[in-house]
Amino acid sequence: MLRLIVSDLVANRRIWLGALLIATATALVGAVVASDIQTAVAAGGTEALALYGLSGTVAAFTLVTALIVVGAVTNLTVTLQQRGYALWQLVGLSPGRVRLVVTTQLFTVSLLGGVAGCLLALPILRPLSRYAFAGSPELAALDPRFTPAGAVPVVLFVAVVITLGGFRGAGRAAHTPPIQSLREVEPPDRRMTVARWIGGLATAAVVAVIVATLPGTGLDTIAVPLMVISPLIAGVLAAFGPLFLARLVRAWTSLLPATASAAWFLARNSTAANVGRSTATISPLMVAVALAGGLYTANGAVGAPSGSLSTGTVVLLIGGPLLLAVLGAVATVFMSSRRRDRELALIVAAGGTPVVVLAAAAAEAVIYVGTAVLLGGFAVGVTSVIGAWAAGTWTAAGVVPSLAIAGLGLLLVLVATMVPTALALRNEVPRVLAPE
């Protein structure tokens, strides 16, 4: 059993490295939150109260982002290996053993990533604190603390979130009939599960409770709950994604006729057909757009000028969750690049030129980001409406930050899509398709 676990991790290292990257990033962000809490406990006084408030806000952003990003990545990790799990069953491995192997792999990767993230946090905590608290000398003077007692909960959190995030995928890998898995290379994730319904409805209820408490809240305290609304709405959209995502992609991408561009036609159909894989990339980008836009929208709703948020404050509040979200989107593209190799080989075998293949890869990146902007922009727009209702000030301060994050995401996703595509075009088509 141990030999199978290790050999499969090595054989599918491209996929597992993506999951390891996200586990490490999640732990890194969690370590910053844990450090703030430990520093507050050690400092005491008014500084502790300020750090508790900041760490609570960052923890809320991190939790929402981690649940969406980690869930998408871990589910994709298992989905991309569905065919291998089917082969395991065909050679005699029982469904229970398959589930055990997959769960053990997820747990192992999560522990390694959790420890690595905490270790990476150690050298950056002090300079990050100095930079983030540059406008608050009292807080900047504090010495950040991060001991093993603070690292253990972070590692356990990462392990639990990643293992549970892939639990449904592990169960599907164990109980899907082998013949069906061999025929269906990448089963689309189009069904609403009980967990999605519960998670989506619970998040929507939290949003409703927050909105209900806003009237009568002073302008000095209303900004924090407003900041949380946008990422929470993004969480609701992510939970109910299987109900509308494929239709949304087909709807807005149809604005460019299929006859206008063969590359766009290939990209839009691939994105809508492989909705499980597309969701794993779109959801993190959507959260990133919602985080940036929601922060500036909440700040504008209380009458503060757009330039009142310092770079250090932005980095402190949403820097970690933004990093996690953007890395999640890039990681999913990297993880599925082997599957793309086969798809690209089929296009070439059908007569597609390298130019068309590269253009289709670029168009797919545009579709990912464009869909994320639509969904994240909707979350920011709802926050703006709620802010106008509760605070009496209409603001569009979140538009530019949302577009800036979208631009950064597009650049990174283009690189993650185009580079593997260019490398894949060097491979011989028969050799790529032979294992099929």
VEXRO-673370 format. One record per residue (C-alpha): chain; z, y, x. Coordinates in steps of 0.001 Angstrom, whole numbers, plus 500000, padded with zeros to 6 digits. Layout:
VEXRO-673370
  chain      pz      py      px
      A       Z       Y       X
...
***
This chain:
VEXRO-673370
  chain      pz      py      px
      A  500000  500000  500000
      A  500912  502424  502793
      A  497649  501661  504567
      A  495668  502406  501407
      A  497504  505710  500878
      A  496908  506929  504425
      A  493321  505682  504747
      A  492327  507321  501449
      A  493901  510621  502504
      A  491873  510506  505708
      A  488647  509390  504038
      A  488841  512166  501429
      A  490349  514768  503742
      A  488025  517497  502461
      A  489572  517178  499022
      A  493162  516693  500169
      A  492984  519579  502637
      A  492308  521874  499680
      A  495396  520589  497899
      A  497413  520930  501119
      A  496265  524537  501515
      A  497435  525422  498016
      A  500762  523641  498530
      A  501273  525608  501736
      A  500342  528921  500110
      A  502640  528252  497157
      A  505536  527484  499486
      A  504798  530590  501570
      A  504986  532828  498509
      A  508054  530998  497237
      A  509744  531453  500613
      A  509347  535227  500337
      A  511074  535175  496937
      A  513837  532909  498226
      A  514311  535188  501234
      A  514737  538222  498986
      A  517389  536405  496970
      A  519272  535220  500059
      A  519082  538693  501573
      A  520437  540199  498351
      A  523368  537760  498317
      A  524217  538649  501906
      A  523796  542415  501454
      A  525667  543031  498216
      A  526033  546455  496604
      A  523198  548509  495170
      A  520728  547033  497655
      A  521416  543592  496196
      A  520756  544831  492663
      A  517424  546307  493756
      A  516413  543101  495537
      A  517441  540959  492570
      A  515229  543013  490271
      A  512270  542899  492644
      A  512630  539199  493384
      A  512851  538422  489666
      A  509588  540246  488981
      A  507827  538593  491924
      A  509224  535211  490886
      A  507780  535655  487383
      A  504347  536525  488800
      A  504530  533625  491256
      A  505605  531101  488639
      A  502765  531955  486252
      A  500205  531970  489059
      A  501481  528762  490642
      A  501454  526823  487386
      A  497846  527794  486684
      A  496474  527502  490213
      A  498353  524376  491259
      A  497595  522664  487959
      A  493887  523397  488328
      A  493741  522267  491951
      A  495744  519068  491548
      A  493815  518028  488461
      A  490562  518647  490328
      A  491887  516677  493298
      A  492258  513582  491141
      A  489107  514153  489101
      A  486867  514349  492156
      A  488100  510922  493265
      A  487763  509228  489896
      A  484935  507047  491140
      A  486996  505740  494048
      A  489859  504844  491735
      A  487430  502881  489580
      A  486356  500901  492631
      A  489998  500158  493394
      A  490392  498596  489959
      A  487209  496582  490359
      A  488549  494986  493541
      A  491793  494011  491823
      A  494204  496931  492058
      A  496175  497218  488817
      A  496267  500504  486850
      A  499976  500833  487646
      A  499273  500547  491360
      A  496508  503139  491094
      A  498885  505602  489420
      A  501554  504878  492045
      A  499153  505470  494940
      A  497817  508738  493490
      A  501281  510041  492653
      A  502549  509137  496125
      A  499613  510943  497712
      A  500270  514065  495652
      A  503965  513969  496520
      A  503254  513468  500228
      A  500770  516342  500377
      A  503131  518601  498426
      A  506032  517891  500809
      A  503875  518546  503879
      A  502560  521758  502356
      A  506007  522865  501246
      A  507483  522441  504711
      A  504465  524065  506370
      A  504633  527068  504034
      A  508319  527637  504742
      A  507725  527427  508495
      A  504822  529866  508269
      A  507031  532300  506360
      A  509607  532595  509155
      A  507633  534882  511519
      A  506257  537140  508767
      A  509381  537836  506707
      A  510684  540614  508925
      A  507402  542587  509341
      A  506602  542070  505663
      A  509993  543490  504678
      A  509549  546511  506933
      A  506104  547204  505513
      A  506927  546602  501846
      A  510134  548662  501930
      A  508781  551476  504108
      A  509565  553944  501310
      A  513149  552687  500909
      A  515054  553063  504197
      A  518137  551277  502824
      A  516147  548150  501953
      A  513966  548333  505073
      A  517108  548277  507224
      A  518224  544918  505797
      A  517672  541843  507935
      A  515722  539242  505897
      A  517509  535903  505606
      A  515860  532541  505025
      A  517940  529481  505792
      A  517368  525759  505116
      A  519471  526185  501984
      A  516816  528573  500673
      A  513903  526462  501880
      A  514960  523260  500131
      A  514518  524628  496573
      A  511108  526026  497561
      A  509916  522677  498926
      A  511257  520857  495859
      A  509559  523350  493557
      A  506215  522815  495272
      A  506654  519035  495185
      A  507546  518989  491490
      A  504768  521377  490413
      A  502039  519578  492364
      A  503173  516067  491459
      A  503536  516900  487775
      A  500311  518928  487860
      A  498406  515818  488916
      A  500370  513422  486708
      A  497882  513534  483839
      A  494992  513079  486233
      A  496750  510117  487842
      A  497249  508564  484438
      A  493606  509096  483579
      A  492590  507541  486894
      A  494733  504496  486145
      A  493680  503898  482544
      A  490017  504889  482461
      A  487862  501738  482263
      A  486252  501144  485683
      A  482744  500787  484296
      A  483032  504124  482486
      A  484276  505821  485646
      A  481404  504439  487660
      A  478939  505689  485087
      A  480647  509075  484631
      A  480852  510488  488146
      A  482875  513552  487168
      A  484449  513236  483700
      A  484453  516654  482068
      A  487814  518061  481043
      A  486938  519309  477579
      A  489814  518066  475471
      A  492992  519838  474528
      A  496006  517745  475469
      A  499499  517923  474019
      A  500715  519575  477226
      A  498041  522277  476935
      A  498929  522990  473316
      A  502641  523197  474100
      A  502125  525310  477208
      A  499668  527673  475539
      A  501721  528176  472399
      A  504957  528584  474361
      A  503378  531224  476612
      A  501962  533039  473596
      A  505449  533015  472065
      A  506898  534546  475236
      A  504281  537310  475071
      A  505159  537948  471439
      A  508871  538216  472257
      A  508191  540662  475102
      A  505956  542817  472900
      A  508572  542831  470128
      A  511190  544244  472506
      A  509015  547108  473785
      A  509452  549679  470972
      A  512339  551958  471799
      A  512393  550922  475445
      A  512634  553870  477823
      A  509698  554773  480050
      A  511843  554051  483103
      A  512180  550371  482148
      A  509080  549571  480093
      A  506777  549139  483110
      A  508238  545798  484237
      A  507722  543894  480958
      A  504255  545428  480653
      A  503369  544115  484123
      A  504154  540556  483059
      A  502057  540618  479880
      A  498639  540482  481549
      A  499253  537360  483698
      A  500961  535675  480741
      A  497904  536295  478570
      A  495823  534838  481395
      A  498080  531790  481200
      A  497381  531474  477479
      A  493630  531675  478113
      A  493876  529068  480858
      A  495768  526693  478580
      A  493229  526971  475760
      A  490230  527030  478109
      A  488758  523686  476965
      A  488276  525163  473480
      A  485969  527976  474503
      A  485163  528135  478223
      A  481890  526182  478192
      A  480668  528172  475165
      A  481655  531454  476809
      A  479761  530591  479993
      A  476644  529610  478072
      A  476885  532712  475875
      A  477113  535436  478482
      A  474832  533760  481010
      A  472149  533461  478326
      A  471703  537243  478588
      A  469354  536413  481456
      A  466595  534223  479972
      A  466077  530796  481495
      A  462459  531682  482216
      A  463512  534643  484364
      A  465113  532601  487148
      A  465102  528891  487900
      A  468171  529347  490111
      A  470124  531037  487318
      A  469074  528290  484893
      A  470377  525595  487267
      A  473609  527469  487944
      A  474480  528223  484319
      A  473864  524644  483210
      A  475832  523182  486108
      A  478773  525509  485455
      A  478874  524812  481716
      A  478304  521059  482048
      A  480946  520539  484752
      A  483512  522571  482870
      A  486449  520713  484437
      A  485340  521730  487916
      A  484378  525232  486771
      A  487771  525802  485150
      A  489500  525000  488423
      A  487634  527893  490076
      A  487549  530364  487190
      A  491233  530145  486220
      A  492668  531310  489581
      A  490170  534177  489738
      A  491075  535171  486188
      A  494761  535297  487132
      A  493977  537438  490184
      A  492056  539955  488058
      A  494834  539994  485450
      A  497559  540501  488066
      A  495904  543476  489739
      A  494738  545129  486539
      A  498002  544495  484713
      A  500105  546070  487452
      A  498150  549328  487495
      A  497811  549377  483709
      A  501581  549089  483287
      A  502103  551829  485869
      A  499627  554105  484087
      A  501149  553421  480674
      A  504408  555062  481716
      A  502547  558189  482792
      A  502584  557566  486532
      A  499456  558626  488438
      A  497277  555833  489809
      A  498128  556803  493389
      A  501875  556513  492847
      A  501846  552811  493691
      A  502060  552475  497458
      A  500286  549677  499252
      A  503636  548259  500278
      A  504786  548085  496652
      A  501587  546347  495580
      A  501857  543834  498422
      A  505503  543189  497572
      A  504958  542666  493846
      A  501630  540843  493596
      A  500466  540272  497182
      A  501720  536686  497296
      A  500481  535652  493843
      A  497120  537311  494550
      A  496817  535388  497809
      A  497636  532153  496001
      A  495141  532825  493218
      A  492238  533760  495493
      A  492919  530856  497859
      A  493049  528548  494838
      A  489566  529584  493757
      A  488140  529202  497272
      A  489902  525861  497765
      A  488385  524375  494618
      A  484890  525276  495798
      A  485626  523762  499207
      A  487086  520598  497682
      A  484100  519933  495448
      A  481504  520629  498133
      A  480869  516908  498677
      A  479999  516530  494995
      A  477729  519540  495339
      A  475950  517832  498241
      A  474777  515129  495864
      A  473776  517618  493181
      A  471796  519651  495701
      A  470086  516531  496989
      A  469005  515689  493438
      A  467543  519180  493022
      A  465614  518845  496273
      A  464418  515366  495283
      A  463150  516822  492005
      A  461064  519403  493892
      A  463465  522294  494368
      A  462959  524404  497482
      A  465781  525420  499847
      A  465446  529006  498612
      A  466009  527906  495015
      A  468974  525765  496040
      A  470639  528636  497934
      A  469929  531067  495112
      A  471434  528628  492595
      A  474593  528352  494719
      A  474877  532149  494841
      A  474277  532385  491095
      A  477012  529825  490483
      A  479462  531985  492436
      A  478425  535005  490355
      A  478999  533024  487154
      A  482472  531965  488273
      A  483507  535507  489082
      A  481750  537031  486081
      A  483542  534676  483692
      A  486863  535382  485416
      A  486278  539132  485042
      A  485578  538737  481317
      A  488755  536732  480743
      A  490980  538664  483149
      A  489576  541936  481835
      A  490464  540840  478310
      A  494072  540254  479425
      A  494180  543692  481065
      A  492627  545304  477984
      A  495248  543755  475715
      A  497952  545051  478057
      A  496444  548528  477869
      A  496457  548422  474070
      A  500070  547215  473991
      A  501055  549914  476490
      A  499417  552602  474359
      A  501252  551321  471298
      A  504657  551056  472987
      A  504570  554004  475399
      A  502127  556313  473650
      A  499818  556601  476656
      A  496334  555118  476849
      A  495223  554252  480351
      A  492279  552614  482085
      A  494021  552537  485468
      A  493558  548768  485735
      A  489753  548843  485751
      A  489189  549752  489403
      A  491831  547352  490839
      A  490463  544527  488682
      A  486926  545149  489892
      A  488140  545420  493498
      A  489823  542013  493309
      A  486753  540602  491583
      A  484579  541939  494408
      A  486813  540350  497028
      A  486817  537087  495093
      A  483028  537149  494810
      A  482667  537650  498556
      A  484962  534737  499386
      A  483492  532406  496773
      A  479980  533240  497961
      A  480948  532240  501484
      A  482671  529068  500238
      A  479585  528183  498198
      A  476719  529263  500417
      A  477915  527885  503767
      A  478354  524260  502554
      A  475050  524558  500686
      A  473214  525671  503820
      A  474780  522822  505776
      A  473975  520307  503038
      A  470291  521257  503142
      A  470160  519861  506668
      A  470993  516365  505424
      A  468308  513859  504543
      A  468053  513387  500794
      A  467847  509555  500842
      A  470966  509325  503018
      A  472952  511629  500689
      A  471914  509762  497545
      A  472140  506270  499029
      A  475841  505654  498147
      A  475040  506355  494511
***
